[in-house]
Amino acid sequence: MTTPARTKGEMMRLKSIARTRTAAALAALMIGGALALSGCATSSEGTSGASTPAVEPTASASSPTQTTPPATTEPTAEPTTTPSESAPADDPAGWVVSGAGVGPLVLGEDFATLAGAVGSGWTIGCGAQAPSPDAPVISYAGADGLSIFAAAGYAVSGEANTTLSQVAITGSAGTSPKTAEGIGIGSTLAEAQAAYPEAQNAMVANYSMALRVPAAGGTMYFGASDGETISGIEVTVLERPMAEFCG
């Protein structure tokens, strides 16, 4: 079948329609490309333009600051009281009895220094009437019959020791020096045993019963003439207490 020939007007109309369709296609293509580019730009901005949270700085473990301690003052040493610096008081009732001695009468101290420091009420030696007038002894006679003998004693060779080796106390309860636990003349042996559980029975001259108490510095002996009430105290570094000081 033969297609009828198109007129010049129809041909021009078809070409116009074709050009319109081509322009529309190009416009659509351009719009699509613009949208695509806009999408890419938005995506790029969303990725790179979005603010990233600031990373908090990690606290590093730094070494502690070295500080210089404040200057300290060395404690002042308390002066040591020695018999030569502080002579025995006229009334030694407040002295403390311990294994180290009685008050300022410290066992092991130089006896000549001690004898040179005694005050009133004290006698050096045993007196002209004693069998041994120049025995290394200093003695005190106080109120209520309180008597204190501090002696160097004699060495095995028969020569006098140079240091204090024994202190003996007799007298009454009212003037007696006492231990830190309150044991003195007038206390009972039972009270002494309770204060010193380590005490042991001992034989001491001039007493019917006695307790022996080892302590720092020497040994304490508590003697009872009646077997119950303490009537004498001996503190010594000797193996056995001296029974006589001036005999």
C-alpha positions in Angstrom: 0.0 0.0 0.0 1.4 3.3 -1.0 1.8 6.0 1.8 0.2 9.1 0.6 2.6 11.9 0.0 2.8 14.4 2.9 2.3 18.0 2.3 4.8 20.6 3.0 2.9 21.8 6.0 2.7 18.4 7.6 6.4 17.9 7.2 7.1 21.2 8.9 4.7 20.2 11.7 6.4 16.9 12.3 9.8 18.5 12.4 8.5 21.0 14.9 7.1 18.2 17.1 10.5 16.3 16.8 12.4 19.5 17.8 10.0 20.0 20.8 10.5 16.4 21.9 14.3 16.7 21.6 14.3 19.9 23.6 12.1 18.3 26.3 14.4 15.3 26.4 17.4 17.5 26.7 15.7 19.5 29.4 14.8 16.4 31.3 18.3 15.2 31.0 19.7 18.5 32.3 17.3 18.5 35.2 18.2 15.0 36.2 21.9 15.8 36.0 21.4 18.9 38.2 19.4 16.9 40.7 22.1 14.2 40.7 24.8 16.9 41.2 22.7 18.5 44.0 22.4 15.1 45.7 26.1 14.5 45.5 26.8 17.9 46.9 24.3 17.3 49.8 25.9 13.9 50.5 29.3 15.5 50.4 28.3 18.2 52.8 26.6 15.7 55.1 29.8 13.7 55.2 32.5 16.4 55.4 30.5 19.4 56.5 28.9 17.8 59.6 30.6 18.9 62.8 32.6 16.1 64.4 32.3 15.9 68.2 35.5 17.3 69.8 37.6 14.6 71.3 38.2 15.3 74.9 41.9 15.3 75.7 42.9 12.2 77.5 44.3 13.0 81.0 47.8 11.6 81.0 49.1 10.0 84.1 51.6 12.6 85.1 54.2 12.1 87.7 53.2 13.5 91.1 54.6 16.9 91.7 57.7 16.6 93.8 57.3 18.7 96.9 60.0 19.5 99.3 58.9 18.6 102.8 59.0 21.4 105.3 62.2 21.6 107.3 61.8 19.9 110.6 63.5 20.8 113.7 65.4 18.1 115.4 63.8 17.4 118.8 65.8 18.7 121.7 67.2 15.9 123.8 66.0 16.0 127.3 69.0 16.5 129.6 70.0 13.4 131.5 69.9 13.9 135.2 72.9 12.4 136.9 73.8 12.5 140.6 76.6 15.0 140.0 74.1 17.4 138.4 71.3 17.0 140.8 72.2 16.1 144.4 69.8 13.8 146.3 67.0 15.8 148.0 66.8 16.0 151.7 63.6 14.1 151.7 63.7 11.2 149.2 60.2 9.9 150.1 59.1 10.6 146.6 61.9 8.7 144.8 60.9 5.8 142.6 62.3 2.3 143.2 63.2 0.2 140.1 65.7 -2.3 139.0 67.9 0.5 137.9 68.2 2.0 141.4 66.4 4.4 143.7 65.7 7.9 142.5 69.0 9.5 141.5 71.0 6.6 143.0 71.5 4.8 139.8 73.3 1.4 139.9 76.5 1.5 137.9 77.1 5.2 138.4 80.6 6.3 139.4 80.6 6.1 143.2 83.1 8.8 143.8 81.0 11.2 141.7 77.9 10.2 143.6 79.5 10.6 147.0 80.7 14.1 146.0 77.2 15.2 145.0 75.2 14.2 148.2 73.4 17.0 150.1 72.5 17.6 153.7 71.3 14.6 155.6 73.8 12.3 153.9 76.9 10.8 155.4 79.9 9.6 153.5 81.5 6.5 154.8 80.5 4.6 158.0 82.0 6.9 160.7 84.9 6.5 163.0 83.1 4.0 165.2 82.3 1.5 162.5 84.5 -1.5 161.9 85.1 -0.2 158.4 85.0 3.6 158.7 86.0 4.2 155.2 83.8 1.7 153.5 82.4 2.9 150.1 79.0 3.8 151.5 76.9 6.9 151.6 73.9 6.8 153.9 70.8 8.9 154.7 68.8 9.1 158.0 65.4 10.8 157.7 62.2 11.1 159.5 60.2 8.1 160.8 63.3 6.0 160.9 63.9 6.1 157.1 67.4 4.9 156.2 69.0 4.6 152.9 72.4 3.0 152.2 74.0 3.3 148.8 77.2 1.2 148.5 79.8 0.3 146.0 80.7 -2.8 147.9 83.9 -4.8 147.5 85.2 -6.8 144.6 86.2 -10.4 145.0 89.8 -9.2 145.4 88.8 -7.3 148.5 89.2 -3.9 146.9 86.3 -1.4 146.7 84.3 -1.3 143.5 84.3 2.0 141.7 80.6 2.0 140.8 77.4 1.9 142.8 76.2 -1.7 143.2 73.5 -1.7 145.8 70.9 0.5 147.5 69.1 -0.6 150.7 66.0 1.0 152.2 64.5 0.5 155.7 62.0 2.6 157.7 58.3 3.2 157.8 55.5 3.3 155.2 54.9 7.0 155.4 58.4 8.0 154.2 59.3 5.0 152.0 60.2 5.4 148.3 58.0 3.2 146.3 58.0 1.4 142.9 55.9 2.6 140.0 53.4 0.0 141.0 53.1 1.5 144.5 55.1 -1.2 146.3 57.2 0.0 149.2 57.8 -0.4 152.9 54.4 -1.1 154.6 53.1 -3.1 151.5 52.6 -6.8 151.9 54.5 -9.6 150.2 51.1 -10.7 148.7 50.7 -7.2 147.2 54.2 -7.4 145.8 53.5 -10.8 144.3 50.4 -9.6 142.6 52.2 -6.5 141.2 55.1 -8.7 140.0 53.8 -12.2 139.0 57.4 -13.2 138.0 58.6 -12.7 141.6 60.2 -15.7 143.3 60.8 -16.5 147.0 64.3 -15.8 148.1 66.5 -16.0 151.2 67.8 -12.6 152.2 69.7 -11.9 155.4 67.8 -10.0 158.1 64.4 -11.1 156.8 62.3 -14.1 157.5 60.7 -14.0 154.0 61.6 -12.2 150.8 60.7 -11.9 147.2 63.2 -11.6 144.3 62.1 -9.5 141.3 64.4 -9.4 138.3 64.1 -6.1 136.5 65.8 -3.9 133.9 69.2 -2.8 135.4 69.3 -5.0 138.4 67.2 -7.0 140.8 64.8 -5.8 143.5 64.3 -7.7 146.8 61.4 -7.1 149.1 62.0 -8.4 152.6 59.5 -9.0 155.5 60.8 -9.4 159.0 57.5 -10.7 160.1 57.0 -12.8 157.0 54.1 -10.7 155.7 54.7 -6.9 155.7 57.6 -5.5 153.7 60.1 -3.8 156.1 63.1 -3.5 153.8 64.0 -3.1 150.1 67.2 -4.0 148.4 68.1 -3.1 144.8 71.4 -4.6 143.5 73.5 -5.7 140.6 75.3 -8.2 142.8 74.5 -11.9 142.7 73.3 -11.7 146.3 72.5 -8.6 148.3 75.1 -7.4 150.8 74.0 -8.1 154.4 76.4 -5.5 156.0 77.7 -2.2 154.7 80.0 -1.1 157.4 80.9 -4.3 159.1 
